[in-house]
């Protein structure tokens, strides 16, 4: 949610932050922002896709 200006009073923003932050925070510690761009969400999506692929291949 770093790309969108939101109020901390917004319940939807707080909910999304609570859901995504446990996944994004470890990646952000390893990989800091590049200028103004935070690639941590892209890294997490790729990691989740790889994990899904591995699990689906193991189940077949």
Steps between C-alpha positions, in 0.01 A plus 500: 500500500804725489408622152163638606455784747264372767382611838582280800134543596392305190390154620561333163855636484571375853356156417711467185806617690444239774461225239795589276758638741603161650595387148659823382699600808762219485562573131534872573767427762706308243427718198473873567314739271660598173451875492128560529403147392430213741540167318416289806143430384627371166753276676231359730268431205778317314589297811136404555469395135815285526371339819163430337673343199720279717207383713285426197778296338560307820132413529487344151 
